[in-house]
Amino acid sequence: LNTSSQQSRNHPSSIPHQHRHASTTGRQTRRLRLPPAPSFTNTNITQDHIIFNPPSAAPNVYHTPPIFLPKGDRRRQLFERTAAATSTSNPTTPRSSAVPSGAIEPQNLTSDVPAPTASSEASLPPLLRPIKEKKYHITAEQVEEIRALRTGDPEKWTCTKIAAKYDCSPLFVAMVVKSPEMQRKHEERLEEVKKRWGRKRREAREDRARRRQLWGRE
């Protein structure tokens, strides 16, 4: 009984098969049935000719379709003037070789584009970060005070606190004064973290250090 049941399980007819139905096949092949380009289906031309059907190119900043521009954008008027000037200067030029709708030559962009106005700036999205004006108000006496505070108690007077006190950036404070004690503590914490690294991470960081040493070498 055991032998017969094992043979019946190993028989090819007992193994389940995957059946692909016609609906599944049609759904997969229907996506590949793309219509041919109009240049290939034009049968009215009887003589030999060349078919020019280039692939789609990458977008260009100088060829922005007017449909994607805001209604109050001044570039719409610029496009209309450019198209009118092109058709007037060369009326025999076919439509295919003329400047398309929404296109503009790069050399005319800087001379014809008007300066941004308050209305155009209001239509733009808000800035992610406010634009801060650079200040040069720190005197030599204040620089010495910053160095004294940072050197006397670096844990209390951090770069952020000193920057808030003197209305400057933390980068300026770090450029003015260095704190060897804080640098040493940072290196000690980093060494403690490195001790917990595994073999793969340690080898990866060593490879990174070797690649940095090779930077700039021929």
Secondary structure by P-SEA (a helix, b strand, c coil): caaaaaaaaaccccbbbbbbcaaaaaaaaccccccccccccccccccbbbbbbbcccccccccccccccccccaaaaaaaaaaaaaaaaccccccccccccccccccccccccccccaaaaaaccccccccccccccccaaaaaaaaaaaaaccccccaaaaaaaacccaaaaaaacccaaaaaaaaaaaaaaaaaccaaaaaaaaaaaaaaaacccc
